[in-house]
Amino acid sequence: MNRLTLAAAKCNLQKSRDRRASSALRVAIVSVLFAFGASAVTPNALAKAPAERAARFDYAKSTLAALPGGTFAKVKCCNVTEWKLTSPEGESIEVTVVVPPGKAKFPTVLWLHREGQDVKRAGFQQEAEALAATGIASLLVELPFKQPYVHRENNNAGDAESIRLAVVNARRVLDWAASRPEHNMERIAVVGHRFGAWAGALLTAVDTRIDAAVFMSPPGKPSGWLQVTEQPRAKAFRESFPKEKWGEYLNSIDPLDPEKWVSHAAPAKVFYQFGSADTWVQTLEQVDLFRATSQPKSRQMYEADELLNEEARKDRGNWLRANLRGAK
């Protein structure tokens, strides 16, 4: 190895060490902030959001039309069935149901995927099948998050309406699950990722059926973050609006900021999973969200971006099993 090659290798090694040190320092700082927040905040009363606030998620509580697809039986795991539900307004809701074998009422997890054109509920199926092998059923819901952060000339409340509809559809899926013999409605958890975590936080605040919640890389106060972020896609989205229209957009999502709702999560247990390299959520936004959340709550920071990592997946499964299968 010549001197130039050796010098380049040393330089790359030092850069790698610096990145790891920076990430470790960020995790340490956030851990201190979270610890302070956990001790400084008085636990909230065990109550859901006031009726006048929760009313924005009201819906027609009538029977949904339900059409099953084929059932695929997986040996030593589960039965997987695709369902298509139709709301009274004609809204189509696609659901994948993963159920352990046998006749019983199983604890159930409602999975809410992240936003994105190519993101689908099937992204959670592997985790759902792993849980089924331990006696936990799952409902994987397809959500209206296909085109987030797009300036719609005729509807500047587009993202706010998508979030609201996701919460309503999730509640309707729970209504439908309650009519089925395989779901134990006394043991229901929700897992949400990014926009799915946003909707999950609101759902947990307004629906008493949620006993436990895992929020993966959730936004805390998107109405504030979007005004200052330099994240390229979000910045381009902000700059695509005329000034007055941008105000309309912010006003539409401001009432739905998760930070304004998570104080009403109790008595549901909440577990946050944050990424130290998440470019979509500011560190203090994560801290403020955790501080605002009612007890009981816990959190874990991972050295990962907003997609998290294998360690987070294992922790998520263990937490769900402990909280859904333990004594109640």
C-alpha positions as CSV (number, residue, x, y, z in Angstrom):
1,M,0.0,0.0,0.0
2,N,1.6,3.3,-1.1
3,R,1.6,6.4,1.1
4,L,-1.3,8.1,-0.7
5,T,-3.5,5.0,-0.4
6,L,-2.6,4.6,3.3
7,A,-3.4,8.3,4.0
8,A,-6.8,8.0,2.3
9,A,-7.6,4.8,4.3
10,K,-6.7,6.6,7.5
11,C,-8.8,9.5,6.5
12,N,-11.8,7.3,5.8
13,L,-11.3,5.5,9.1
14,Q,-11.3,8.7,11.0
15,K,-14.4,9.9,9.3
16,S,-16.2,6.7,10.2
17,R,-15.1,7.1,13.8
18,D,-16.3,10.7,13.9
19,R,-19.7,9.6,12.5
20,R,-20.1,6.9,15.1
21,A,-19.0,9.3,17.9
22,S,-21.4,12.0,16.7
23,S,-24.3,9.5,16.6
24,A,-23.4,8.1,20.1
25,L,-23.2,11.7,21.5
26,R,-26.6,12.5,20.0
27,V,-28.1,9.4,21.6
28,A,-26.5,10.2,25.0
29,I,-27.8,13.8,24.9
30,V,-31.3,12.7,23.9
31,S,-31.3,10.1,26.7
32,V,-30.5,12.8,29.3
33,L,-33.3,15.0,27.9
34,F,-35.8,12.1,27.9
35,A,-34.8,11.2,31.5
36,F,-35.4,14.8,32.6
37,G,-38.7,14.9,30.8
38,A,-39.9,11.7,32.4
39,S,-39.2,12.9,35.9
40,A,-40.3,16.5,35.4
41,V,-43.8,15.9,34.0
42,T,-46.7,14.9,36.2
43,P,-48.6,11.9,34.9
44,N,-51.8,12.9,33.2
45,A,-55.3,11.8,34.4
46,L,-56.5,8.5,33.0
47,A,-58.9,10.0,30.4
48,K,-59.3,10.1,26.7
49,A,-59.6,13.4,24.7
50,P,-62.6,15.6,25.5
51,A,-65.6,14.8,23.4
52,E,-65.6,18.1,21.6
53,R,-62.0,17.5,20.4
54,A,-62.6,13.8,19.6
55,A,-65.7,14.7,17.5
56,R,-63.5,15.4,14.4
57,F,-63.0,11.7,14.2
58,D,-66.7,10.8,14.4
59,Y,-68.1,8.4,11.8
60,A,-71.2,6.5,10.9
61,K,-71.2,3.4,13.1
62,S,-73.0,1.1,10.8
63,T,-72.2,-2.4,9.5
64,L,-69.5,-2.5,6.9
65,A,-69.8,-4.5,3.7
66,A,-67.0,-7.1,3.9
67,L,-65.8,-9.3,1.1
68,P,-63.1,-12.0,1.9
69,G,-60.4,-13.1,-0.5
70,G,-58.8,-16.5,-0.3
71,T,-57.3,-17.7,2.9
72,F,-53.7,-18.9,2.8
73,A,-52.7,-21.3,5.6
74,K,-49.1,-21.2,6.7
75,V,-47.9,-24.3,8.6
76,K,-47.1,-23.7,12.3
77,C,-47.8,-20.1,11.9
78,C,-51.2,-18.7,10.9
79,N,-54.0,-18.2,8.4
80,V,-53.7,-15.1,6.2
81,T,-56.9,-13.7,4.6
82,E,-57.3,-10.6,2.5
83,W,-60.5,-8.6,3.2
84,K,-62.1,-5.7,1.4
85,L,-64.4,-3.5,3.6
86,T,-66.7,-0.8,2.3
87,S,-67.8,2.1,4.5
88,P,-71.3,3.7,4.3
89,E,-69.7,6.5,2.3
90,G,-68.3,4.0,-0.2
91,E,-64.8,4.2,1.1
92,S,-62.8,1.0,0.4
93,I,-60.6,-0.3,3.2
94,E,-58.3,-3.2,2.4
95,V,-57.2,-5.3,5.4
96,T,-54.9,-8.3,5.7
97,V,-55.9,-10.5,8.7
98,V,-53.2,-12.8,10.2
99,V,-54.6,-15.2,12.7
100,P,-53.0,-18.1,14.7
101,P,-54.4,-21.5,14.0
102,G,-57.2,-22.8,16.3
103,K,-60.4,-21.5,17.6
104,A,-59.9,-18.8,20.2
105,K,-60.1,-15.1,20.7
106,F,-56.6,-13.8,20.2
107,P,-54.9,-10.5,21.4
108,T,-54.7,-8.4,18.3
109,V,-52.4,-5.8,16.8
110,L,-53.6,-3.1,14.4
111,W,-50.7,-2.1,12.0
112,L,-50.7,1.4,10.4
113,H,-48.0,1.7,7.7
114,R,-45.9,4.8,6.9
115,E,-46.6,7.2,4.0
116,G,-45.3,6.8,0.4
117,Q,-46.4,5.8,-3.0
118,D,-44.8,2.4,-2.9
119,V,-45.5,1.7,0.8
120,K,-48.1,-1.0,1.6
121,R,-49.5,-2.8,4.6
122,A,-47.6,-6.0,3.5
123,G,-44.4,-4.4,4.9
124,F,-45.6,-5.5,8.3
125,Q,-46.6,-9.0,7.4
126,Q,-43.4,-10.7,8.5
127,E,-43.7,-9.2,11.9
128,A,-47.4,-10.1,12.1
129,E,-46.6,-13.8,11.2
130,A,-44.0,-13.9,13.9
131,L,-46.5,-12.7,16.4
132,A,-49.1,-15.2,15.2
133,A,-46.7,-18.0,16.0
134,T,-46.9,-16.9,19.6
135,G,-50.7,-16.5,19.7
136,I,-51.3,-12.9,18.7
137,A,-53.5,-11.9,15.7
138,S,-52.9,-8.9,13.4
139,L,-54.9,-6.5,11.3
140,L,-52.8,-4.8,8.6
141,V,-54.7,-1.8,7.2
142,E,-54.1,-0.1,3.9
143,L,-54.1,3.7,4.5
144,P,-54.6,6.8,2.4
145,F,-51.0,8.0,2.6
146,K,-49.8,7.4,-1.0
147,Q,-49.0,11.0,-1.9
148,P,-48.0,13.0,1.2
149,Y,-46.3,16.4,1.0
150,V,-47.9,17.2,-2.4
151,H,-49.3,20.7,-3.0
152,R,-52.9,20.2,-4.1
153,E,-54.3,23.4,-5.7
154,N,-57.9,22.3,-4.9
155,N,-57.3,20.9,-1.4
156,N,-54.7,22.4,0.8
157,A,-56.0,20.3,3.7
158,G,-54.9,17.1,1.8
159,D,-52.5,15.7,4.4
160,A,-54.8,16.7,7.3
161,E,-57.7,14.9,5.6
162,S,-55.6,11.8,5.0
163,I,-54.7,11.6,8.7
164,R,-58.3,12.1,9.8
165,L,-59.5,9.5,7.4
166,A,-56.8,7.0,8.5
167,V,-58.0,7.4,12.1
168,V,-61.7,6.9,11.1
169,N,-60.8,3.9,8.9
170,A,-58.8,2.3,11.7
171,R,-61.8,2.7,14.1
172,R,-64.0,1.1,11.5
173,V,-61.7,-1.8,11.1
174,L,-61.8,-2.3,14.9
175,D,-65.6,-2.2,14.8
176,W,-65.5,-4.9,12.1
177,A,-63.0,-7.0,14.1
178,A,-65.3,-6.9,17.1
179,S,-67.9,-8.8,15.0
180,R,-65.4,-11.6,14.3
181,P,-64.8,-14.6,16.6
182,E,-61.0,-14.6,16.4
183,H,-60.2,-11.1,18.0
184,N,-60.1,-10.4,21.7
185,M,-61.2,-6.8,21.9
186,E,-60.0,-6.6,25.5
187,R,-56.4,-6.8,24.3
188,I,-55.8,-4.5,21.4
189,A,-52.5,-2.8,20.4
190,V,-51.7,-0.4,17.6
191,V,-48.3,-0.1,15.8
192,G,-47.8,2.9,13.6
193,H,-44.8,4.1,11.5
194,R,-44.3,7.8,10.6
195,F,-47.7,8.9,9.2
196,G,-49.1,5.7,10.6
197,A,-47.7,6.6,14.0
198,W,-49.2,10.1,13.6
199,A,-52.6,8.5,13.0
200,G,-52.0,6.0,15.7
201,A,-51.3,8.7,18.3
202,L,-54.7,10.3,17.5
203,L,-56.4,7.0,17.5
204,T,-55.0,6.1,20.9
205,A,-56.2,9.5,22.3
206,V,-59.8,9.0,21.1
207,D,-60.5,5.3,21.1
208,T,-60.8,3.5,24.5
209,R,-60.2,0.1,22.8
210,I,-56.5,0.7,22.5
211,D,-54.6,-1.0,25.4
212,A,-51.0,-0.5,24.1
213,A,-49.3,1.5,21.3
214,V,-45.9,1.4,19.6
215,F,-45.0,4.6,17.7
216,M,-42.1,4.2,15.2
217,S,-40.4,7.4,14.2
218,P,-43.5,9.5,14.9
219,P,-43.7,13.3,14.1
220,G,-44.3,15.4,17.2
221,K,-45.3,18.8,15.8
222,P,-45.3,18.7,12.0
223,S,-47.0,22.1,11.8
224,G,-43.9,23.6,13.4
225,W,-41.2,21.4,11.9
226,L,-42.4,22.1,8.3
227,Q,-41.9,25.8,8.8
228,V,-38.2,25.5,9.6
229,T,-36.8,22.2,8.3
230,E,-34.1,22.1,5.6
231,Q,-34.9,18.4,4.8
232,P,-34.9,18.7,0.9
233,R,-38.2,17.1,0.1
234,A,-40.1,18.9,2.9
235,K,-38.4,22.2,2.1
236,A,-39.4,21.9,-1.6
237,F,-42.9,21.2,-0.5
238,R,-43.0,24.3,1.7
239,E,-41.7,26.5,-1.1
240,S,-44.3,25.2,-3.6
241,F,-47.0,27.1,-1.9
242,P,-48.0,30.8,-2.3
243,K,-47.7,32.4,1.1
244,E,-51.4,32.6,1.9
245,K,-52.0,29.0,0.8
246,W,-49.1,27.8,3.0
247,G,-50.9,29.3,5.9
248,E,-54.0,27.4,5.1
249,Y,-52.1,24.2,5.0
250,L,-50.4,24.8,8.3
251,N,-53.7,25.7,9.9
252,S,-55.3,22.5,8.7
253,I,-52.6,20.2,10.3
254,D,-52.0,22.3,13.4
255,P,-55.0,20.8,15.4
256,L,-53.8,17.3,14.5
257,D,-50.2,17.7,15.8
258,P,-49.6,14.5,17.8
259,E,-48.0,16.5,20.7
260,K,-51.5,18.0,21.3
261,W,-53.1,14.6,21.7
262,V,-50.7,12.2,23.4
263,S,-51.6,13.4,26.9
264,H,-54.9,11.5,26.4
265,A,-53.3,8.2,25.6
266,A,-53.8,6.7,29.1
267,P,-54.6,4.2,30.3
268,A,-52.9,2.7,27.1
269,K,-49.2,2.0,27.5
270,V,-47.1,3.8,24.9
271,F,-43.6,2.7,23.6
272,Y,-41.7,5.1,21.3
273,Q,-39.0,4.0,18.9
274,F,-36.8,6.9,17.7
275,G,-33.9,6.9,15.2
276,S,-30.9,9.0,16.1
277,A,-30.3,9.8,12.4
278,D,-34.0,10.6,11.6
279,T,-33.9,13.6,9.2
280,W,-37.7,14.1,9.3
281,V,-38.0,14.8,13.0
282,Q,-36.0,17.2,15.2
283,T,-34.4,15.9,18.4
284,L,-36.3,18.4,20.6
285,E,-39.5,17.4,18.8
286,Q,-39.0,13.8,19.9
287,V,-38.3,15.0,23.5
288,D,-41.3,17.2,23.6
289,L,-43.5,14.5,22.3
290,F,-42.3,12.0,24.9
291,R,-42.7,14.6,27.7
292,A,-46.3,15.4,26.6
293,T,-47.4,11.7,26.7
294,S,-49.4,10.4,29.5
295,Q,-48.1,7.6,31.7
296,P,-47.4,4.7,31.4
297,K,-44.8,5.3,28.7
298,S,-41.3,4.2,27.6
299,R,-38.9,4.9,24.7
300,Q,-35.8,3.7,23.0
301,M,-33.4,5.5,20.7
302,Y,-31.7,3.5,18.0
303,E,-28.6,4.3,16.0
304,A,-30.6,4.3,12.7
305,D,-32.6,6.6,10.4
306,E,-36.4,6.9,10.4
307,L,-36.8,3.3,9.0
308,L,-35.2,2.0,12.3
309,N,-33.4,-1.4,12.3
310,E,-33.4,-5.0,13.3
311,E,-32.9,-4.3,16.9
312,A,-36.0,-2.1,16.9
313,R,-38.0,-4.9,15.2
314,K,-37.0,-7.4,17.9
315,D,-37.7,-4.9,20.7
316,R,-41.1,-4.2,19.2
317,G,-42.1,-7.8,19.1
318,N,-40.9,-8.5,22.6
319,W,-42.8,-5.4,23.9
320,L,-46.0,-6.4,22.2
321,R,-45.9,-10.0,23.5
322,A,-45.2,-8.8,27.0
323,N,-48.1,-6.3,27.0
324,L,-50.7,-8.3,25.1
325,R,-50.1,-11.7,26.7
326,G,-49.4,-10.7,30.3
327,A,-52.0,-10.8,33.1
328,K,-54.6,-8.1,33.0
